[in-house]
């Protein structure tokens, strides 16, 4: 079954290989893309697929589809160090969510001002690269809720 993964936030699509983090850039947890939210004061990250929130941290979350595909959204790089400061959660682990449902509010501008990257990897966990078909290409600007890619 094909799953469509939508953009969890507005931003410019970037190659995962260009993310300044070896785990994401080498696609060690799975294939995907990254989003650069730009210099915005407030961003709302939404569910990229319908399913159940398997993990929810202020800086990252995983939504698992009914078919068992997990989609990880990581809000910025090294943001785990902030221990939740600057992130507001709108859901809880175990919640069933719909595509586009608001999950986390955060400030990319504050992340960058604190010396971190606001780039957001959007990865399908434990999948081979050829399972993913890109819809949005690197350099494209997408709005939250627009299709990013499909995965078999």
N, C-alpha and C positions, 0 to 999 in steps of 0.2 A: 504494500500500500504506500502511495506517495503522500508525504507530509509537506505542506507549505509552511515555511518559517517566515514570519513577517518581522519587519524592523521593530525592535523594542523601543526605539527612540528616533528622533530626527537627527540627521547628520550626513556626513560624507562617507561613502563606502571606501574602505581601505583593504588592502590585502592582509590576510592574517600573518603572512611571512614578514610583514613590515612592523609588526607589534614589537615593542621593546621589552619582551619577556620571552625567555627561551622555551617555556612550556607551551605558550600560545603560538609563537612564531614557527616552531617545529611541528605544530599540530599534534602534539603528544596526547592530548585528551580527545582529539577529533578534529574534523575539518570545519571550516566556516569562513566568516569574514569578520572584519572589525568595523566599527563606526566611530567617526570623529565627530562628537557633538558640537564642536566649535566653542566659541566664547559666549556661552549663555549662562545667565544667572541661575535659572531653574529649569530642570529637565525632569520629565516623568517617564520612567521606564515601565513598559507595559508587557504583558504576557505575549511571547512570540508565537505560541501555539496554545491550543486548548488542552487542558489536562489537569494534573495534580502537581502542586508545588512540592517537589521532593526535598529541596533544600532552600532555605531562605536566610541569607545573611544580609546585613545592610549593604554590603558592597557587591554582592553576587547572589544569583538564584538559579535554580534548575527547575524547569517545568517538564514533567514526563507525560507524554501523550498516552492515550488508552492503548496504543499499539506497543508501548514500551520505549519509544525514542525520547531520550533526554536532551533538552536544549539548555545549555549554560549561557547565561548573560553575566559578564563581569564588568562592573561599572568602574572603569579606570584601572590603572596598573598600580600595584602596591597600596591600594586603598584599604586593604585589610588592616594596615598599620593604624588607621584612624579609629579603629574599634567602634565603628558605628556613628561617630560624630559627623554631623552634616547630612545624614541619610534618614529619611522618614519612611517607615514600612507601612503599607496599606493592606497587607494580607499576612497570612501565617502559614507555616509548613503544614502540609496536609490539606490545605484548601483546594477545592476544585475551582479552576479559573477558565475564563473564556478568552479567546484571542482579543488582544487590545485592552484587557482589564488592567487598570493601574496597580502596580506592585510597589514601586519605590520612587520617591521624589528625592532629588539630590542637586547639587550645584557643580557642574563641570568647571565653572570659573573659579570656585573656591579650591577645587582639586588642583588645578594648574597653579593657582596662587601659592599653594602649599608645597610646590616643587614636584608634583606627581603628574603623570599623564592621565588625561581624561578619556583616552581611547577605550572603546568597549568591544572586546571580543564577543562574538555571538557564534557559539560552537555546538555542533551536534555531537554528543558524547559517544565514544566507542564505535564510530563509523569509519569506513574506508573513504579516502578522498573521492573515489569515483562514484560513491553513493550520492554525492551532492551535485546538483545542477544549479548553476548561478542564474539568477534572474537580474539582480542589480549588479552592475560592474563597478570596478574600482574607479573612483573619481566622480561617480554619480552622487547627487544629493537626493536622499530619500526622506520621506516623512515617516513618523511613527505609524505603524500599521500597514505600510507598503510591503509587497513581497520582496524578500531578500534572496531566497533560494528554496529549492525543493530537495527532499532527500527520500531515497527509496527505502 
